[in-house]
Amino acid sequence: MPRFTQLFASLGLADVGLRLVINRYTPGPSASMEELARLAGTPVFACIPRDDRVMDALQLYAEDLWRQAPSSRLARAFEDLARRLDDPAADVAPPRLVARLMGAIGVRS
């Protein structure tokens, strides 16, 4: 998280509200979501679970997630994230963030 905060600041994006998305999360004694949120200094916006069985099947059969495992925890987590990003009440960073990031790496639309 500190690296992303520094990156955003160096790109002039210090005023952008960051959202914490935990990827490949496995519940266990190492760190809870609450602990990760506390360390990041922001609440968890979304959590994508680690699901090795589904990921192995996706690689083996070369199908997308919604054909291979449409009712899996992984598919539900991605759908939840998409809904939260689409919901205006979710208070997501404005679209200019993506445009500024792309501009910073030299991509023009």
Backbone as CSV, one residue per row, in Angstrom:
resi,resn,N_x,N_y,N_z,CA_x,CA_y,CA_z,C_x,C_y,C_z
1,MET,0.805,-1.199,0.000,0.000,0.000,0.000,0.849,1.264,0.000
2,PRO,1.930,1.306,0.771,2.753,2.523,0.740,3.323,2.814,-0.649
3,ARG,3.687,1.769,-1.416,4.219,1.997,-2.760,3.176,2.638,-3.665
4,PHE,1.925,2.188,-3.575,0.884,2.772,-4.408,0.593,4.207,-3.995
5,THR,0.611,4.463,-2.713,0.402,5.824,-2.233,1.494,6.737,-2.773
6,GLN,2.746,6.275,-2.747,3.856,7.068,-3.288,3.726,7.244,-4.798
7,LEU,3.338,6.169,-5.506,3.158,6.252,-6.951,2.083,7.275,-7.302
8,PHE,0.937,7.208,-6.637,-0.152,8.143,-6.920,0.276,9.571,-6.621
9,ALA,1.000,9.764,-5.540,1.470,11.107,-5.192,2.433,11.621,-6.258
10,SER,3.331,10.763,-6.753,4.296,11.195,-7.771,3.606,11.510,-9.098
11,LEU,2.440,10.922,-9.347,1.672,11.203,-10.564,0.722,12.388,-10.386
12,GLY,0.774,12.998,-9.216,-0.114,14.134,-8.956,-1.528,13.708,-8.636
13,LEU,-1.675,12.510,-8.110,-3.003,11.966,-7.808,-3.236,11.864,-6.306
14,ALA,-2.631,12.750,-5.556,-2.736,12.678,-4.093,-4.166,12.872,-3.611
15,ASP,-5.005,13.557,-4.404,-6.374,13.822,-3.983,-7.341,12.690,-4.325
16,VAL,-6.842,11.631,-4.949,-7.686,10.501,-5.345,-7.955,9.629,-4.133
17,GLY,-9.221,9.270,-3.943,-9.567,8.368,-2.842,-9.201,6.940,-3.201
18,LEU,-8.304,6.354,-2.451,-7.886,4.980,-2.710,-8.897,4.002,-2.136
19,ARG,-9.073,2.888,-2.807,-9.952,1.822,-2.338,-9.121,0.550,-2.224
20,LEU,-9.233,-0.129,-1.115,-8.468,-1.339,-0.859,-9.227,-2.558,-1.378
21,VAL,-8.614,-3.244,-2.333,-9.151,-4.501,-2.851,-8.139,-5.581,-2.487
22,ILE,-8.572,-6.516,-1.682,-7.693,-7.608,-1.264,-7.841,-8.727,-2.276
23,ASN,-6.720,-9.112,-2.880,-6.718,-10.114,-3.932,-6.088,-11.404,-3.412
24,ARG,-6.651,-12.538,-3.841,-6.168,-13.870,-3.449,-6.159,-14.041,-1.934
25,TYR,-7.225,-13.598,-1.304,-7.327,-13.651,0.156,-7.669,-15.058,0.630
26,THR,-6.924,-15.505,1.614,-7.200,-16.773,2.288,-7.345,-16.486,3.769
27,PRO,-8.526,-16.731,4.337,-8.672,-16.499,5.775,-7.722,-17.404,6.552
28,GLY,-7.165,-16.866,7.580,-6.250,-17.658,8.383,-5.637,-16.827,9.484
29,PRO,-4.718,-17.420,10.214,-4.127,-16.727,11.360,-3.122,-15.640,10.979
30,SER,-2.662,-15.610,9.720,-1.614,-14.659,9.355,-2.099,-13.213,9.436
31,ALA,-3.213,-12.892,8.795,-3.734,-11.520,8.842,-5.215,-11.540,8.472
32,SER,-6.018,-10.928,9.300,-7.449,-10.831,9.009,-7.690,-9.635,8.099
33,MET,-8.861,-9.580,7.499,-9.202,-8.425,6.661,-9.192,-7.150,7.488
34,GLU,-9.632,-7.245,8.733,-9.634,-6.070,9.601,-8.208,-5.570,9.847
35,GLU,-7.290,-6.512,10.022,-5.881,-6.152,10.229,-5.301,-5.489,8.981
36,LEU,-5.611,-6.042,7.808,-5.124,-5.453,6.562,-5.687,-4.047,6.361
37,ALA,-6.963,-3.874,6.669,-7.576,-2.552,6.548,-6.930,-1.565,7.512
38,ARG,-6.651,-2.016,8.712,-6.010,-1.145,9.699,-4.619,-0.739,9.227
39,LEU,-3.853,-1.694,8.703,-2.510,-1.403,8.219,-2.527,-0.466,7.015
40,ALA,-3.532,-0.628,6.157,-3.641,0.223,4.969,-4.214,1.593,5.310
41,GLY,-4.898,1.689,6.425,-5.491,2.958,6.820,-6.757,3.293,6.058
42,THR,-7.389,2.278,5.487,-8.631,2.483,4.740,-9.465,1.206,4.825
43,PRO,-10.789,1.314,4.758,-11.604,0.100,4.837,-11.458,-0.771,3.583
44,VAL,-11.777,-2.036,3.726,-11.737,-2.965,2.595,-12.920,-2.648,1.678
45,PHE,-12.620,-2.344,0.430,-13.656,-2.048,-0.559,-14.205,-3.340,-1.153
46,ALA,-13.304,-4.300,-1.422,-13.718,-5.592,-1.974,-12.658,-6.629,-1.637
47,CYS,-13.077,-7.876,-1.666,-12.157,-8.977,-1.366,-12.343,-10.066,-2.419
48,ILE,-11.258,-10.396,-3.102,-11.260,-11.465,-4.091,-10.590,-12.675,-3.431
49,PRO,-11.330,-13.759,-3.235,-10.752,-14.907,-2.525,-9.756,-15.682,-3.383
50,ARG,-8.877,-16.371,-2.716,-7.963,-17.276,-3.411,-8.728,-18.570,-3.660
51,ASP,-8.752,-19.032,-4.891,-9.463,-20.256,-5.238,-8.619,-21.017,-6.256
52,ASP,-7.638,-21.748,-5.759,-6.700,-22.453,-6.632,-7.392,-23.474,-7.527
53,ARG,-8.412,-24.143,-7.000,-9.114,-25.169,-7.791,-9.742,-24.551,-9.035
54,VAL,-10.431,-23.437,-8.868,-11.072,-22.770,-10.007,-10.020,-22.219,-10.963
55,MET,-8.970,-21.602,-10.443,-7.930,-21.044,-11.303,-7.213,-22.139,-12.101
56,ASP,-6.981,-23.280,-11.488,-6.372,-24.400,-12.210,-7.268,-24.855,-13.354
57,ALA,-8.568,-24.959,-13.084,-9.515,-25.373,-14.121,-9.571,-24.354,-15.250
58,LEU,-9.506,-23.068,-14.924,-9.527,-22.030,-15.954,-8.321,-22.151,-16.873
59,GLN,-7.171,-22.434,-16.311,-5.963,-22.573,-17.122,-5.981,-23.862,-17.937
60,LEU,-6.512,-24.917,-17.346,-6.530,-26.213,-18.017,-7.474,-26.221,-19.215
61,TYR,-8.658,-25.615,-19.067,-9.670,-25.672,-20.119,-9.754,-24.407,-20.955
62,ALA,-8.995,-23.383,-20.620,-8.961,-22.126,-21.377,-10.360,-21.553,-21.614
63,GLU,-11.182,-21.565,-20.588,-12.513,-20.961,-20.648,-12.569,-19.824,-19.654
64,ASP,-13.510,-18.917,-19.862,-13.612,-17.832,-18.902,-14.296,-18.313,-17.624
65,LEU,-14.156,-17.528,-16.607,-14.635,-17.882,-15.273,-16.131,-18.184,-15.261
66,TRP,-16.919,-17.428,-16.014,-18.370,-17.588,-15.950,-18.863,-18.782,-16.754
67,ARG,-18.025,-19.377,-17.579,-18.382,-20.636,-18.237,-17.918,-21.817,-17.396
68,GLN,-16.750,-21.678,-16.797,-16.150,-22.787,-16.046,-16.731,-22.932,-14.638
69,ALA,-16.906,-21.821,-13.946,-17.358,-21.885,-12.542,-18.238,-20.677,-12.211
70,PRO,-19.421,-20.595,-12.829,-20.255,-19.402,-12.672,-20.770,-19.161,-11.255
71,SER,-20.873,-20.190,-10.450,-21.401,-19.994,-9.097,-20.297,-20.081,-8.030
72,SER,-19.047,-20.004,-8.451,-17.933,-20.102,-7.501,-17.814,-18.826,-6.667
73,ARG,-17.116,-18.952,-5.548,-16.848,-17.776,-4.695,-16.090,-16.719,-5.480
74,LEU,-15.193,-17.169,-6.362,-14.393,-16.253,-7.156,-15.268,-15.440,-8.113
75,ALA,-16.170,-16.109,-8.813,-17.072,-15.406,-9.735,-17.969,-14.442,-8.967
76,ARG,-18.489,-14.874,-7.835,-19.348,-13.980,-7.034,-18.575,-12.764,-6.537
77,ALA,-17.315,-12.953,-6.181,-16.492,-11.834,-5.705,-16.247,-10.820,-6.815
78,PHE,-15.964,-11.290,-8.029,-15.766,-10.369,-9.148,-17.066,-9.645,-9.504
79,GLU,-18.187,-10.351,-9.434,-19.480,-9.708,-9.697,-19.787,-8.651,-8.648
80,ASP,-19.474,-8.955,-7.397,-19.676,-7.990,-6.321,-18.806,-6.754,-6.544
81,LEU,-17.552,-6.955,-6.918,-16.663,-5.835,-7.191,-17.206,-4.981,-8.339
82,ALA,-17.660,-5.617,-9.404,-18.217,-4.873,-10.542,-19.446,-4.075,-10.124
83,ARG,-20.317,-4.671,-9.328,-21.505,-3.942,-8.848,-21.099,-2.747,-7.995
84,ARG,-20.128,-2.935,-7.122,-19.687,-1.836,-6.256,-19.054,-0.718,-7.067
85,LEU,-18.317,-1.067,-8.127,-17.712,-0.044,-8.979,-18.762,0.696,-9.792
86,ASP,-19.828,-0.008,-10.151,-20.895,0.589,-10.954,-21.854,1.428,-10.126
87,ASP,-21.886,1.201,-8.819,-22.834,1.880,-7.937,-22.321,3.276,-7.581
88,PRO,-23.046,4.332,-7.961,-22.597,5.681,-7.628,-22.467,5.899,-6.117
89,ALA,-23.223,5.175,-5.338,-23.165,5.329,-3.883,-21.891,4.720,-3.304
90,ALA,-21.146,3.958,-4.120,-19.931,3.312,-3.644,-18.779,4.300,-3.495
91,ASP,-18.953,5.525,-3.969,-17.947,6.573,-3.807,-16.604,6.155,-4.410
92,VAL,-16.644,5.754,-5.676,-15.455,5.314,-6.383,-14.761,6.531,-6.988
93,ALA,-13.454,6.466,-7.130,-12.688,7.559,-7.719,-13.231,7.909,-9.101
94,PRO,-13.227,9.160,-9.472,-13.771,9.577,-10.765,-12.976,8.997,-11.932
95,PRO,-13.588,8.916,-13.119,-12.933,8.313,-14.274,-11.621,8.987,-14.657
96,ARG,-11.412,10.217,-14.270,-10.185,10.908,-14.658,-8.944,10.192,-14.126
97,LEU,-9.100,9.385,-13.099,-7.969,8.646,-12.555,-7.346,7.768,-13.634
98,VAL,-8.148,6.998,-14.341,-7.638,6.093,-15.367,-6.987,6.902,-16.488
99,ALA,-7.630,7.976,-16.913,-7.064,8.802,-17.979,-5.710,9.376,-17.570
100,ARG,-5.591,9.824,-16.338,-4.319,10.395,-15.873,-3.246,9.316,-15.751
101,LEU,-3.618,8.127,-15.293,-2.643,7.039,-15.206,-2.153,6.643,-16.609
102,MET,-3.083,6.525,-17.554,-2.706,6.171,-18.919,-1.832,7.255,-19.534
103,GLY,-2.163,8.515,-19.286,-1.360,9.618,-19.793,0.043,9.602,-19.204
104,ALA,0.153,9.209,-17.953,1.462,9.196,-17.288,2.385,8.130,-17.886
105,ILE,1.803,7.061,-18.416,2.647,6.022,-19.015,2.718,6.150,-20.537
106,GLY,2.118,7.226,-21.066,2.260,7.518,-22.495,1.199,6.943,-23.401
107,VAL,0.079,6.479,-22.855,-1.000,5.937,-23.679,-1.995,7.058,-23.954
108,ARG,-2.319,7.273,-25.203,-3.287,8.313,-25.591,-4.522,7.668,-26.161
109,SER,-5.701,8.203,-25.817,-6.940,7.632,-26.351,-7.359,8.309,-27.620
